[in-house]
Amino acid sequence: MSPVAVLVGPPGAGKSTVGELLADRLGVGFTDSDAIVEARTGRVISDIFLSDGEAAFRVMEREAVASALAEHDGVLALGGGAPMTEGVRADLEGHPVVFLAVGLAAGVRRVGLSTARPLLAGVNPRATFSALLQERLPVYRAVARHEIATDSLDPEAVVDAVLAALRPEADRAGR
C-alpha cells in the first residue's frame, strides 16, 4: 500500500486544500501528517512546539509520515517542515511526491502570518517566511518528482495540474 500522491511545500502552498480536493476527484481518502500527530497525541501542533520543542515534534512527525507512507493509499499532505528531516526524505524515495510551490507574496497572503503556525510566530514573520522558503526550496525540489507553481492558480486548477503531472506515472503503473 502506498499513497497515490504525496504533497509537499511551504505553509500557504495549499497542501491540505488541494489534497482534499484531489482525494475527492480520485475517490480516495485524504490525510495529513499534522493531523496524524495531533490525533496520536491529543494536542495541537502549536502546543507540542511550545511544550516539547521542535525536535520532539519532528520525531513524532517522522513516525507519522513513515506510517502513512506504509498504510495510506490515498492522498497524503506533509507538514511544511517534514521533508527537512533526513529520515522523511529517505522515506519519500519511490513515492509520487508533488511539490506545491508558492512565492513569498502569495504565501504571506495565504497564511496571514498567524501565530497558529509555530515557525512563523515571532518579531518579523515576513522575514521568517522568506528565510523558510530560501532554506526549504532546494529540499522540496530534491524530494519531488513534480513541481506545480500555485501562486496564480485556484485550488481546482492546482488539482488539474497535479492530475496532469501524475497521469504519466499512473499510466506506467497500469492504474
Secondary structure as UniProt FT lines:
FT   STRAND          5..8
FT   TURN            11..12
FT   HELIX           15..26
FT   STRAND          30..32
FT   HELIX           33..41
FT   HELIX           45..52
FT   HELIX           54..71
FT   STRAND          75..77
FT   TURN            80..81
FT   HELIX           82..84
FT   HELIX           86..92
FT   TURN            93..94
FT   STRAND          97..101
FT   HELIX           104..111
FT   TURN            112..113
FT   TURN            115..116
FT   HELIX           118..120
FT   HELIX           125..143
FT   STRAND          146..149
FT   TURN            151..152
FT   HELIX           155..173
//
